[in-house]
């Protein structure tokens, strides 16, 4: 008699299809690995940084593992998946994930660093390409900056009624992973007009003589003029900080000749004061 029996040869390794989510992560976050393999797969492992972990097969037939990212330097790291069937055939697949623990580095500047109440400040900030949001904290209030097509973040800010002084803007950039980086810059509020103390040397003069108009003002004064007989002249600031004007006395009646001094600081505040010179063209009287 004859009997026929069969045996099956299986030398084929399991085939793995896998994904990890998210691919971009940071220390402390989790990366979920999902994998499917041939039905005869008996076990599957995952290897990261030299450590092997056993994956779990859920009721749908998907192999899963939730990997918590340890403290790692920024960079890309490999995941090696190994599937084994009942006969010991093994197949592999490779994934990777990227660690980003670096916070954005915002760098900002203002269109003017000295301002006064009511002025409009324009804040321009550059930051890393992966920056998702950027805020500015000014006087305790948080403002969201807008990213333009050129990659720069901007904010228009109107200076409120505040006391003169130095104020800080805190910039905070946050990327998609929640990494936060900060930087700061300052602006000065100056609502005080320049004070002026002027004089004319010599104080007593006559037609045709030259006099020197001198004025001392605050250090932040950027421009000063002298107006005499309706004509305004630009004064010049010397190395010692004193503003001067050389003026030739025209033909005028005897008496006091007023000099109006106007000064402007960098914030645009305007101050003024007056001084005088005495013109005397009368001949001395002689009694014999």
RACORJO-V739087 format. One record per helix or strand of 2 or more residues. SS is the DSSP state (hx for helix, st for strand). FROM is the first residue (numbers start at 1). TO is the last residue. If there is no record, write none. Layout:
# RACORJO-V739087
SS,FROM,TO
SS,FROM,TO
This chain:
# RACORJO-V739087
st,17,21
st,24,25
st,30,36
st,41,48
st,51,54
st,56,57
st,63,68
st,75,85
st,90,99
st,107,110
st,114,115
st,120,126
st,131,138
st,141,144
st,146,147
st,153,158
st,165,175
st,180,189
st,196,201
st,204,205
st,210,217
st,221,228
st,231,234
st,236,237
st,243,248
st,255,265
st,270,279
